[in-house]
Amino acid sequence: MPAKRLAGLSASVFTEMDNLKKTLEQEGKSLINLSIGSPDRAPAEELRQILSQAVLEETQYGYTLTRGTGEFRQACARWYQERFEVSLDPDSEVLPLMGSQDGLAHIFLAYINPGDLAFIPDPGYPIYSAGLLLAGGEKVPLPLEEKNNYLPDLQAINPELARRAKLMFLNYPNNPTAAVAPLSFFEDVVEFAKTYDLLICHDAAYSELAFEGYRPVSFLQARGAKDVGIEFHSVSKTYNLAGVRLGFAVGKAEVIGTLSQLKSNIDYGVFGPILRMGAAALSLPQSSIDENRRAYQRRRDLLVEGCARAGWKMPLPQGSMFIWAQVPTKQDSRSFARELAREAGVIVVPGVAFGDYGEGYVRIAMVQDEGVLKEAVRRIQDYLQGRLIQS
């Protein structure tokens, strides 16, 4: 029999939507999948060339140390200095990861004992809850509500729970809500963490995917942040490298060292050619990232403006590859998403999949080219028009 801890990992809503997708495909339904946040654009040719050349080298096929290469760690530190004006020691404050999710999951095993409490955003990226569950910890939901711009209300947190908790996860630009956080919020978080002796873990996977000139800040820019926490980055979203599995964690040296110790007992490091390509990616000119931003902004505008013409009002997100939209019909999020899939052939994620506070919303991923998105908009318009006629 499987371990009991796995019982809580059945993400029922995601499983339900995946099963519906398979059923509709078997029925011959034409589907447009806007559910999974996986970049569909190709990485820069320069990066593909670097990777292809590196894999031909005979010396690249031994084990890599968990801490990776000095070249990659130094590239991460330089990038942080140039992008955020945050100084990092590449030897003690930077750790390569097999994709940021590697670190997001394992940080719980490094710090959470059975029964320990952790603050987890609700709605939030599912790995936060899953990682906590596997470590035997107990979740304290951190409500993200529209009235607070999807920032947690630190003043509303029960002080007794704060004293008992060991860890708080945050994520801005946010998945699923696409919300962003100002530096002043992170400064408040640092003070909160110092008051209650909390470890702060900030998932910054979408820091380089923002629009109209907006530049998301790093948690580590807040004064004293390196005393209380770490930040996770992914090269997937910035450089369209999701499949190569490369990310990194930066921040408090003690925490980076503990995470490295855990990982060294579980696996080895990232494949050498991928680290070389990652170092090159972090050194690319800003123009390559700008084009990625422009592409997603065009997609965002196409979806939001097209749905607005059908009466479905959505906010214009400042960052991430997602749109977080209220359900436009008198249905719960699961029912609406199922009906949209069956009737329009457009797959989105019900907000309740990300937590109780996600009910009433759906997450739309901007992960198809503009031609496909135009067809998705047309289908949504026809679907919503049909519902209005019926009512």
Secondary structure as UniProt FT lines:
FT   HELIX           4..9
FT   HELIX           12..26
FT   TURN            27..28
FT   STRAND          32..33
FT   HELIX           45..54
FT   TURN            55..56
FT   HELIX           58..61
FT   TURN            66..67
FT   HELIX           70..84
FT   TURN            90..92
FT   STRAND          94..97
FT   HELIX           100..111
FT   TURN            114..115
FT   STRAND          117..122
FT   HELIX           126..134
FT   TURN            135..136
FT   STRAND          138..143
FT   HELIX           146..148
FT   TURN            149..150
FT   HELIX           154..156
FT   HELIX           159..164
FT   STRAND          165..171
FT   TURN            175..177
FT   HELIX           183..196
FT   STRAND          199..203
FT   TURN            205..208
FT   TURN            212..213
FT   HELIX           219..221
FT   TURN            223..224
FT   HELIX           225..228
FT   STRAND          229..234
FT   HELIX           235..239
FT   HELIX           242..244
FT   STRAND          247..251
FT   HELIX           253..264
FT   TURN            265..266
FT   HELIX           272..281
FT   TURN            282..283
FT   HELIX           286..309
FT   TURN            310..311
FT   STRAND          322..326
FT   HELIX           333..344
FT   STRAND          346..347
FT   STRAND          349..350
FT   HELIX           351..354
FT   HELIX           356..358
FT   TURN            359..360
FT   STRAND          361..365
FT   HELIX           370..390
//
